[in-house]
């Protein structure tokens, strides 16, 4: 299925979902550049500190251009969010399922476990709004047996992480846009 025809899952389609959004005073192109510049995450993103294109064994690949079907290792993931290095943090191993530059959308699914144990699908979308602003929206829907435990033990931390990332993206994109104006 082509990425442009794919849509984010409904929050009601899983055990639980995490969402966040922010209104950013910058054009979508600028926000997209920041969002897709994964190497700079450690400078502004307190939740997802790094994410890299890898092979199926999580070995980083020299080619860092994201595309549909690529493996994505997200590590570290800080819960609670922090710009400081932590002695303990989580990680996720994903596969990019949608990368739609034209419509400013990216999505991936967790591939570390069988879907009946854990299925997680994350979407990030940029919507152009009046006045040259951008609304960032993200959702991740969790299903499977492990989703119940994740909801209980780290659900609130995930929510805080999503909000912190949305706020960090807003600050970074607005700063970049102001410098270029």
HELIX and SHEET records of a PDB file:
HELIX    1   1 UNK A    3  UNK A    5  5                                   3    
HELIX    2   2 UNK A   11  UNK A   13  5                                   3    
HELIX    3   3 UNK A   28  UNK A   36  1                                   9    
HELIX    4   4 UNK A   38  UNK A   40  5                                   3    
HELIX    5   5 UNK A   41  UNK A   44  1                                   4    
HELIX    6   6 UNK A  145  UNK A  180  1                                  36    
SHEET    1   A 7 UNK A  16  UNK A  24  0                                        
SHEET    2   A 7 UNK A 133  UNK A 143 -1                                        
SHEET    3   A 7 UNK A 119  UNK A 129 -1                                        
SHEET    4   A 7 UNK A 105  UNK A 110 -1                                        
SHEET    5   A 7 UNK A  90  UNK A 100 -1                                        
SHEET    6   A 7 UNK A  71  UNK A  77 -1                                        
SHEET    7   A 7 UNK A  51  UNK A  54 -1                                        
END                                                                             
